[in-house]
Amino acid sequence: MSETINAAIVGLGRWGELLVSSVDDSDIIQFTAAVTRTPAKAEAFCAERNIKLSDQLDNVLNDDSIDALVIATPHSQHFDQLMAAAKAGKHVYCEKPWALDAVEGRTALDAFAKAELKVAIGHNRRFAPNSMAMKEVLESGSLGAPIHVDGHFNSNLAPAEGLWRDNRAESPAGGMTSMGIHALDMFINLFGRIRDVDVQSTRVASPIDVDDSTLVRLNFENGCTGHLTTLSATNMLWRISVYCLGGWVELRDQDKLEISSIADGTSQQTYPGYEYPAMATIKAAMESFGTAIAGGTDFLISPEEIGHATTVLAAIIASAESEKPVTVG
């Protein structure tokens, strides 16, 4: 393995290009190959970076110079691509969700563990400074015992009409797979494992056949409660609020944090340079993956958390379809 990790991007749409661009100046990980369905659309982008371009996944799976794959393809393709990567001995960073099915998600994770390969997931918001500061506040105990977490991730999916996200097979439970999964990951990061979910998901006004109002009630194994809202037909909003015995703490976007303490009053913090899409967080996630491969540290999000989030997502989808509460797992 070379000193710098050589990666191949699989799926070179808008987000795939952001993943590649985020590490243009990195000494830890670099992209040397790309796989996309329509190479002609990516020729200029890849030529500028001296990236070998192909429309065949096997070309990078069989390339011994490639250490890792970064997968940014439609959700329904993830499982087959993950299994192919594990068989080929490639480490993988996969965009969320890891998989749409809980059994497939665990099967893929087991394959990577058996092959002693590193896995990572595209939850770049974990690397935002306000997210890390919120976790530090809660772990310090300064606000007392946690009670409830409330999360919102909303955006307008109407521009996806005619693209791969504009159908229920790729976007079950409305905005969960494209947006709500980020809030779900943050819930697990802050409160731990989730015991059960109860979901209401419906299409109110969206011009595409995807639910635009998805509401998830959660109970955690530690006894705390949670509520996750993801709306897919309005303007963007990213907000996580945690309520404790001694006050509350809220992050908004990737650059703002507010703390309201019964004892100490209210304070606010802004972190310049982390406005959407917060390229610094994408770079941090990619470099954490590269460092994990090189043997320095583990990726910030563990395989156990990836597996649990996949299982919870499957339960949310099942609850949305059945309109009944579902026990996780």
KOLMAR-422847 format. One record per residue: residue in three letters; x, y, z of N, C-alpha, C in turn. Coordinates in steps of 0.2 Angstrom, whole numbers, padded with zeros to 4 digits, always signed. Layout:
N
ALAXYZXYZXYZ...
END
This chain:
329
MET+0004-0006+0000+0000+0000+0000+0004+0006+0000SER+0003+0011-0004+0007+0017-0004+0006+0021+0002GLU+0010+0026+0003+0010+0031+0009+0003+0034+0009THR+0001+0037+0003-0006+0040+0002-0011+0035+0000ILE-0016+0035+0003-0021+0030+0001-0024+0032-0006ASN-0024+0027-0011-0027+0028-0017-0034+0025-0017ALA-0039+0029-0019-0046+0028-0019-0049+0028-0026ALA-0054+0025-0027-0058+0025-0033-0065+0028-0031ILE-0068+0032-0034-0075+0035-0033-0079+0031-0037VAL-0085+0028-0034-0090+0024-0038-0096+0028-0038GLY-0098+0031-0043-0104+0036-0043-0101+0043-0043LEU-0102+0046-0049-0099+0053-0049-0104+0058-0051GLY-0109+0058-0047-0114+0064-0048-0112+0070-0044ARG-0117+0074-0042-0115+0080-0039-0111+0079-0032TRP-0114+0074-0028-0111+0073-0022-0104+0069-0023GLY-0104+0065-0027-0097+0061-0029-0092+0066-0031GLU-0093+0071-0034-0088+0076-0036-0086+0080-0030LEU-0091+0081-0025-0089+0085-0019-0084+0081-0015LEU-0086+0074-0015-0081+0070-0011-0074+0070-0014VAL-0074+0070-0020-0067+0070-0023-0064+0077-0022SER-0067+0082-0023-0065+0089-0023-0062+0090-0016SER-0066+0087-0011-0064+0089-0004-0057+0087-0002VAL-0054+0082-0006-0047+0080-0004-0042+0081-0010ASP-0044+0086-0014-0039+0088-0019-0032+0090-0016ASP-0032+0093-0010-0025+0095-0008-0023+0090-0002SER-0026+0084-0001-0024+0080+0005-0018+0076+0003ASP-0014+0075+0009-0009+0070+0008-0010+0063+0011ILE-0017+0062+0014-0019+0056+0017-0022+0052+0012ILE-0027+0054+0008-0031+0050+0003-0031+0054-0004GLN-0031+0051-0009-0032+0054-0016-0036+0049-0020PHE-0039+0052-0025-0043+0048-0030-0039+0047-0036THR-0038+0041-0038-0034+0040-0044-0039+0036-0050ALA-0045+0034-0048-0049+0031-0053-0056+0033-0051ALA-0061+0032-0056-0068+0034-0055-0072+0029-0060VAL-0078+0027-0057-0083+0023-0061-0089+0027-0061THR-0092+0028-0067-0099+0031-0067-0102+0028-0073ARG-0109+0029-0073-0113+0026-0078-0112+0030-0085THR-0111+0036-0085-0110+0040-0091-0103+0044-0091PRO-0098+0040-0093-0091+0044-0092-0091+0050-0096ALA-0095+0051-0101-0094+0058-0105-0095+0064-0101LYS-0100+0063-0096-0102+0068-0091-0096+0070-0086ALA-0092+0066-0085-0086+0067-0080-0079+0067-0083GLU-0079+0068-0090-0072+0068-0093-0068+0074-0091ALA-0071+0080-0091-0067+0086-0089-0065+0086-0082PHE-0070+0084-0078-0068+0084-0071-0063+0079-0069CYS-0063+0073-0072-0058+0068-0071-0051+0070-0074ALA-0051+0072-0080-0045+0074-0084-0041+0080-0080GLU-0045+0084-0077-0042+0090-0073-0038+0087-0067ARG-0040+0081-0064-0037+0078-0058-0033+0072-0060ASN-0032+0070-0066-0028+0064-0069-0031+0058-0066ILE-0038+0057-0066-0041+0052-0063-0043+0047-0069LYS-0042+0041-0069-0044+0036-0074-0051+0035-0073LEU-0055+0035-0079-0062+0035-0079-0064+0029-0083SER-0070+0026-0080-0072+0019-0083-0080+0019-0081ASP-0083+0015-0085-0090+0013-0083-0091+0006-0080GLN-0085+0003-0079-0086-0004-0076-0082-0005-0069LEU-0086-0007-0064-0084-0008-0058-0078-0013-0057ASP-0078-0018-0061-0073-0023-0061-0066-0020-0063ASN-0066-0014-0066-0059-0011-0068-0056-0009-0062VAL-0059-0006-0057-0056-0004-0051-0056-0010-0045LEU-0060-0014-0046-0060-0020-0041-0054-0024-0042ASN-0052-0025-0049-0046-0029-0051-0040-0025-0051ASP-0040-0019-0049-0034-0014-0050-0030-0015-0043ASP-0024-0018-0043-0021-0018-0036-0018-0012-0034SER-0018-0007-0038-0015+0000-0035-0021+0004-0031ILE-0027+0001-0032-0033+0004-0028-0033+0001-0021ASP-0033+0005-0016-0033+0003-0009-0041+0003-0007ALA-0045+0007-0009-0051+0008-0006-0056+0011-0012LEU-0063+0009-0010-0068+0012-0014-0072+0017-0010VAL-0074+0022-0013-0079+0027-0010-0085+0027-0014ILE-0091+0024-0011-0097+0023-0015-0102+0028-0014ALA-0104+0031-0020-0109+0037-0020-0114+0036-0025THR-0117+0030-0025-0122+0027-0030-0129+0027-0027PRO-0134+0026-0031-0141+0025-0028-0141+0020-0023HIS-0145+0021-0018-0145+0017-0012-0146+0009-0013SER-0150+0008-0018-0152+0001-0020-0146-0003-0023GLN-0141+0000-0025-0135-0003-0028-0130-0004-0022HIS-0130-0001-0016-0125-0002-0011-0123-0009-0009PHE-0128-0013-0008-0126-0020-0005-0122-0024-0010ASP-0124-0024-0017-0120-0028-0021-0113-0025-0022GLN-0113-0019-0022-0106-0015-0023-0102-0017-0017LEU-0105-0016-0011-0101-0018-0005-0098-0025-0005MET-0103-0030-0006-0100-0037-0006-0095-0038-0011ALA-0095-0034-0017-0090-0035-0022-0084-0032-0020ALA-0084-0027-0016-0078-0023-0014-0075-0028-0008ALA-0079-0031-0004-0076-0035+0002-0072-0041-0002LYS-0076-0044-0007-0073-0050-0010-0066-0048-0013ALA-0066-0042-0016-0060-0039-0019-0054-0037-0015GLY-0056-0037-0008-0051-0034-0003-0050-0027-0003LYS-0055-0023-0005-0055-0016-0005-0058-0013+0002HIS-0055-0008+0005-0059-0005+0010-0064+0000+0007VAL-0069+0001+0011-0075+0005+0008-0077+0011+0013TYR-0078+0017+0010-0082+0022+0012-0088+0022+0008CYS-0094+0022+0011-0101+0021+0008-0105+0027+0010GLU-0108+0030+0005-0113+0036+0007-0119+0033+0010LYS-0122+0037+0014-0128+0034+0018-0134+0034+0013PRO-0138+0029+0015-0138+0024+0020-0133+0018+0018TRP-0130+0015+0022-0126+0009+0021-0130+0004+0017ALA-0136+0002+0018-0140-0002+0015-0147-0001+0017LEU-0152-0003+0012-0159-0002+0014-0162-0008+0018ASP-0159-0013+0018-0161-0019+0022-0157-0021+0027ALA-0159-0022+0033-0155-0024+0039-0151-0030+0039VAL-0154-0035+0036-0150-0042+0035-0144-0040+0030GLU-0146-0037+0024-0140-0036+0020-0135-0031+0023GLY-0137-0026+0027-0132-0022+0030-0128-0026+0034ARG-0130-0030+0038-0126-0034+0043-0122-0039+0039THR-0124-0042+0034-0121-0047+0030-0114-0043+0027ALA-0115-0037+0024-0110-0033+0021-0105-0032+0027LEU-0107-0029+0033-0102-0028+0038-0098-0034+0040ASP-0102-0040+0041-0098-0046+0042-0093-0048+0037ALA-0094-0047+0031-0090-0048+0026-0083-0044+0026PHE-0084-0038+0028-0078-0033+0029-0074-0035+0035ALA-0078-0037+0040-0074-0039+0047-0070-0045+0045LYS-0073-0050+0042-0070-0056+0041-0064-0055+0036ALA-0064-0050+0032-0058-0049+0027-0053-0044+0031GLU-0055-0042+0037-0051-0037+0040-0050-0031+0036LEU-0055-0028+0034-0055-0022+0030-0059-0016+0034LYS-0057-0010+0032-0060-0005+0036-0067-0002+0032VAL-0072+0000+0036-0078+0003+0033-0079+0009+0036ALA-0082+0014+0032-0084+0020+0034-0090+0022+0031ILE-0094+0027+0034-0100+0029+0031-0100+0037+0030GLY-0104+0039+0026-0104+0047+0024-0108+0051+0028HIS-0107+0051+0035-0111+0055+0039-0106+0061+0041ASN-0104+0065+0036-0099+0071+0037-0102+0075+0043ARG-0108+0076+0044-0110+0081+0050-0108+0079+0056ARG-0106+0073+0058-0102+0071+0064-0096+0075+0065PHE-0093+0077+0059-0087+0080+0060-0087+0088+0060ALA-0093+0090+0060-0094+0098+0061-0093+0100+0068PRO-0090+0106+0069-0088+0108+0076-0093+0108+0080ASN-0099+0110+0078-0105+0111+0083-0107+0104+0085SER-0107+0099+0081-0109+0092+0083-0104+0090+0088MET-0098+0091+0087-0093+0088+0092-0094+0092+0099ALA-0095+0099+0098-0096+0103+0104-0102+0101+0108MET-0107+0099+0104-0114+0097+0108-0112+0090+0112LYS-0109+0086+0109-0107+0079+0112-0103+0081+0118GLU-0098+0085+0118-0094+0087+0124-0098+0090+0129VAL-0103+0094+0128-0107+0097+0133-0111+0092+0136LEU-0114+0087+0132-0118+0082+0136-0114+0077+0140GLU-0108+0075+0137-0104+0071+0141-0101+0074+0147SER-0101+0081+0147-0098+0084+0153-0103+0084+0159GLY-0109+0083+0158-0114+0083+0163-0116+0090+0165SER-0114+0095+0162-0116+0102+0164-0123+0103+0164LEU-0127+0100+0160-0134+0101+0159-0138+0096+0162GLY-0135+0091+0166-0139+0086+0169-0140+0080+0165ALA-0145+0076+0167-0146+0070+0164-0151+0072+0158PRO-0149+0068+0152-0153+0070+0146-0160+0067+0147ILE-0165+0070+0143-0172+0067+0143-0174+0066+0136HIS-0173+0070+0132-0177+0070+0125-0172+0073+0120VAL-0172+0070+0114-0169+0073+0108-0174+0074+0102ASP-0173+0080+0099-0178+0082+0094-0174+0084+0088GLY-0175+0081+0082-0171+0082+0076-0175+0084+0070HIS-0173+0089+0066-0176+0091+0060-0171+0091+0054PHE-0172+0087+0049-0168+0088+0043-0173+0089+0037ASN-0174+0095+0034-0179+0096+0029-0175+0099+0023SER-0178+0097+0017-0175+0100+0011-0180+0099+0005ASN-0179+0102-0001-0184+0101-0006-0181+0096-0011LEU-0184+0090-0012-0182+0085-0016-0186+0086-0023ALA-0190+0091-0024-0193+0092-0031-0188+0092-0037PRO-0182+0095-0036-0177+0095-0041-0175+0088-0043ALA-0176+0083-0039-0174+0077-0040-0179+0073-0046GLU-0184+0077-0048-0188+0074-0052-0185+0072-0059GLY-0186+0065-0061-0182+0063-0067-0175+0060-0065LEU-0173+0061-0059-0167+0058-0057-0168+0052-0052TRP-0163+0048-0050-0164+0042-0046-0168+0042-0040ARG-0168+0048-0036-0171+0049-0030-0178+0050-0030ASP-0181+0050-0036-0188+0053-0037-0193+0047-0036ASN-0191+0041-0033-0196+0036-0033-0196+0032-0026ARG-0201+0029-0024-0202+0026-0017-0197+0020-0016ALA-0195+0017-0022-0190+0012-0021-0183+0014-0018GLU-0181+0020-0020-0175+0023-0018-0176+0028-0012SER-0182+0030-0011-0183+0035-0006-0189+0033-0002PRO-0188+0027+0001-0194+0025+0006-0194+0029+0012ALA-0200+0030+0015-0201+0034+0021-0199+0041+0019GLY-0201+0044+0013-0200+0051+0012-0192+0053+0012GLY-0191+0058+0016-0184+0060+0016-0179+0056+0020MET-0181+0051+0023-0177+0047+0027-0170+0045+0025THR-0170+0042+0018-0163+0040+0016-0159+0046+0013SER-0162+0051+0012-0157+0057+0009-0156+0062+0015MET-0160+0063+0020-0159+0068+0025-0160+0065+0032GLY-0165+0062+0033-0167+0060+0040-0162+0055+0043ILE-0158+0051+0039-0153+0046+0041-0148+0050+0045HIS-0146+0056+0043-0141+0060+0046-0143+0062+0053ALA-0150+0063+0054-0152+0065+0061-0152+0058+0065LEU-0154+0053+0062-0154+0046+0065-0147+0045+0068ASP-0142+0046+0063-0135+0045+0066-0133+0049+0071MET-0135+0055+0071-0134+0060+0077-0137+0057+0083PHE-0143+0055+0083-0147+0052+0089-0143+0047+0092ILE-0141+0042+0088-0137+0036+0090-0130+0039+0093ASN-0127+0044+0090-0121+0046+0092-0122+0049+0099LEU-0127+0053+0101-0128+0056+0107-0132+0052+0112PHE-0137+0048+0110-0141+0044+0115-0140+0037+0115GLY-0136+0034+0110-0135+0027+0110-0141+0023+0106ARG-0142+0017+0108-0146+0012+0104-0153+0014+0105ILE-0157+0013+0099-0164+0014+0099-0168+0008+0100ARG-0173+0008+0104-0177+0002+0105-0183+0001+0101ASP-0187+0006+0099-0193+0005+0095-0194+0012+0091VAL-0198+0011+0086-0200+0017+0082-0207+0017+0080ASP-0210+0023+0079-0217+0023+0077-0218+0029+0072VAL-0220+0027+0066-0219+0032+0061-0225+0034+0057GLN-0226+0040+0055-0231+0043+0051-0228+0046+0045SER-0229+0043+0039-0226+0046+0033-0231+0046+0027THR-0232+0052+0025-0237+0053+0020-0235+0059+0015ARG-0238+0058+0009-0237+0063+0004-0242+0069+0004VAL-0241+0075+0006-0245+0080+0007-0246+0085+0000ALA-0240+0087-0002-0240+0092-0007-0234+0091-0013SER-0230+0086-0012-0224+0085-0016-0226+0084-0023PRO-0223+0087-0028-0224+0086-0035-0222+0079-0037ILE-0217+0076-0034-0215+0069-0035-0218+0064-0031ASP-0218+0058-0033-0221+0052-0029-0216+0050-0023VAL-0215+0054-0019-0211+0053-0013-0215+0056-0007ASP-0215+0053-0001-0218+0056+0005-0215+0063+0007ASP-0218+0068+0008-0215+0074+0010-0216+0076+0017SER-0219+0072+0021-0220+0073+0028-0219+0066+0032THR-0213+0065+0035-0211+0059+0039-0209+0061+0046LEU-0213+0058+0050-0212+0060+0058-0211+0053+0061VAL-0205+0053+0065-0203+0047+0068-0203+0048+0076ARG-0207+0044+0080-0206+0044+0087-0202+0038+0089LEU-0197+0040+0093-0192+0034+0095-0192+0034+0103ASN-0190+0028+0105-0188+0026+0112-0181+0023+0112PHE-0177+0026+0116-0170+0023+0117-0170+0018+0122GLU-0165+0013+0121-0164+0008+0126-0162+0011+0133ASN-0159+0017+0134-0158+0020+0140-0164+0024+0143GLY-0170+0023+0140-0176+0026+0143-0177+0033+0140CYS-0173+0036+0137-0174+0043+0134-0179+0042+0128THR-0182+0048+0126-0186+0048+0120-0183+0053+0115GLY-0186+0052+0109-0184+0056+0103-0190+0057+0098HIS-0189+0062+0094-0193+0064+0089-0189+0066+0083LEU-0190+0063+0077-0187+0065+0071-0192+0067+0066THR-0191+0073+0063-0195+0076+0057-0191+0077+0051THR-0193+0074+0046-0190+0075+0039-0195+0077+0034LEU-0195+0083+0031-0199+0086+0026-0195+0086+0020SER-0198+0084+0014-0195+0084+0008-0198+0088+0003ALA-0202+0093+0005-0204+0098+0000-0204+0105+0003THR-0199+0107+0006-0198+0114+0009-0191+0116+0009ASN-0190+0122+0012-0183+0124+0012-0178+0120+0017MET-0172+0121+0016-0167+0117+0020-0167+0119+0027LEU-0168+0114+0032-0167+0115+0039-0163+0109+0042TRP-0158+0110+0046-0154+0105+0049-0154+0108+0057ARG-0157+0104+0061-0157+0106+0068-0158+0100+0073ILE-0153+0100+0078-0154+0094+0083-0154+0098+0090SER-0159+0096+0094-0160+0099+0100-0161+0094+0106VAL-0157+0095+0111-0156+0090+0116-0159+0093+0123TYR-0163+0090+0126-0166+0093+0132-0164+0089+0138CYS-0162+0092+0143-0159+0089+0149-0162+0092+0156LEU-0161+0089+0161-0164+0091+0168-0162+0098+0169GLY-0156+0100+0167-0153+0107+0169-0153+0112+0163GLY-0156+0110+0157-0157+0115+0152-0157+0111+0145TRP-0155+0115+0140-0155+0112+0133-0149+0114+0129VAL-0147+0111+0124-0142+0113+0119-0145+0111+0112GLU-0143+0116+0108-0146+0115+0101-0141+0117+0096LEU-0140+0112+0091-0136+0114+0085-0140+0116+0079ARG-0138+0120+0075-0142+0122+0069-0137+0123+0063ASP-0138+0120+0058-0134+0120+0052-0127+0117+0054GLN-0122+0118+0051-0116+0115+0054-0111+0120+0057ASP-0113+0126+0059-0109+0131+0061-0112+0135+0067LYS-0117+0133+0070-0120+0136+0076-0122+0132+0081LEU-0121+0134+0088-0123+0130+0094-0125+0135+0099GLU-0131+0133+0102-0134+0137+0107-0135+0133+0113ILE-0133+0135+0119-0133+0132+0126-0138+0136+0130SER-0143+0133+0133-0147+0137+0138-0147+0133+0144SER-0144+0135+0149-0143+0132+0156-0147+0136+0161ILE-0151+0132+0165-0155+0134+0171-0150+0138+0175ALA-0144+0136+0177-0140+0139+0181-0136+0144+0178ASP-0134+0144+0172-0129+0149+0169-0132+0153+0164GLY-0138+0152+0162-0141+0157+0156-0139+0154+0150THR-0140+0158+0144-0139+0156+0138-0133+0159+0134SER-0130+0154+0130-0124+0157+0126-0124+0154+0119GLN-0121+0157+0115-0121+0155+0108-0114+0155+0105GLN-0113+0151+0100-0106+0150+0097-0107+0149+0090THR-0103+0153+0086-0103+0152+0078-0096+0150+0076TYR-0096+0145+0071-0090+0142+0069-0089+0144+0061PRO-0085+0149+0060-0085+0152+0053-0082+0147+0048GLY-0084+0147+0042-0081+0142+0037-0085+0135+0037TYR-0090+0135+0040-0094+0128+0040-0101+0129+0037GLU-0102+0134+0033-0108+0134+0030-0109+0129+0025TYR-0115+0127+0023-0117+0121+0018-0113+0123+0012PRO-0110+0117+0009-0110+0110+0011-0105+0109+0016ALA-0101+0114+0019-0096+0112+0024-0091+0107+0022MET-0087+0110+0016-0082+0105+0013-0077+0103+0018ALA-0076+0107+0024-0071+0104+0029-0073+0098+0032THR-0080+0097+0033-0082+0091+0036-0082+0085+0032ILE-0083+0086+0025-0082+0081+0020-0075+0079+0020LYS-0070+0083+0020-0063+0082+0020-0061+0078+0026ALA-0064+0080+0032-0062+0077+0038-0064+0070+0038ALA-0070+0069+0036-0073+0062+0035-0069+0057+0031MET-0067+0060+0025-0063+0056+0020-0056+0055+0023GLU-0053+0060+0026-0046+0059+0029-0046+0054+0035SER-0052+0054+0039-0052+0049+0044-0053+0042+0042PHE-0056+0041+0036-0056+0035+0033-0049+0033+0031GLY-0045+0037+0027-0039+0036+0025-0034+0034+0031THR-0035+0038+0036-0031+0037+0042-0032+0030+0045ALA-0038+0028+0045-0040+0021+0048-0037+0016+0044ILE-0037+0017+0037-0034+0012+0033-0027+0011+0034ALA-0024+0017+0035-0016+0017+0036-0015+0014+0043GLY-0020+0013+0048-0018+0010+0054-0018+0015+0060GLY-0019+0021+0059-0018+0026+0064-0023+0026+0069THR-0029+0026+0067-0035+0027+0072-0041+0023+0068ASP-0046+0022+0072-0052+0019+0069-0056+0025+0066PHE-0061+0024+0062-0065+0029+0059-0070+0031+0065LEU-0072+0037+0064-0076+0040+0070-0082+0036+0071ILE-0085+0034+0066-0092+0030+0067-0090+0023+0066SER-0092+0019+0071-0090+0012+0072-0094+0007+0067PRO-0092+0001+0065-0096-0003+0062-0103-0005+0066GLU-0102-0005+0072-0108-0007+0076-0113-0001+0076GLU-0111+0005+0075-0116+0010+0074-0119+0010+0067ILE-0115+0009+0062-0117+0008+0056-0123+0003+0055GLY-0121-0003+0058-0126-0008+0058-0132-0007+0062HIS-0132-0003+0067-0138-0002+0071-0142+0003+0067ALA-0139+0008+0064-0143+0013+0061-0146+0010+0055THR-0143+0005+0052-0146+0002+0046-0152-0002+0048THR-0152-0005+0054-0157-0009+0057-0163-0004+0059VAL-0161+0002+0062-0167+0006+0064-0170+0009+0057LEU-0166+0011+0052-0169+0013+0046-0174+0008+0043ALA-0172+0002+0043-0177-0003+0041-0183-0004+0045ALA-0182-0003+0051-0188-0003+0056-0193+0004+0054ILE-0190+0009+0053-0193+0015+0051-0197+0014+0045ILE-0194+0011+0040-0197+0010+0033-0203+0005+0034ALA-0202+0000+0038-0207-0005+0040-0213-0002+0044SER-0212+0003+0048-0217+0006+0052-0221+0011+0048ALA-0217+0014+0043-0221+0019+0039-0226+0015+0034GLU-0224+0009+0032-0228+0005+0027-0234+0002+0031SER-0233+0000+0037-0238-0004+0041-0242+0001+0045GLU-0240+0007+0046-0243+0012+0051-0244+0009+0058LYS-0239+0005+0060-0239+0002+0067-0232+0003+0070PRO-0231+0003+0076-0225+0004+0079-0221-0003+0078VAL-0214-0002+0077-0210-0008+0076-0204-0008+0081THR-0203-0014+0084-0197-0015+0088-0191-0015+0084VAL-0186-0012+0085-0179-0012+0081-0176-0019+0082GLY-0174-0022+0076-0171-0028+0076-0176-0034+0075
END
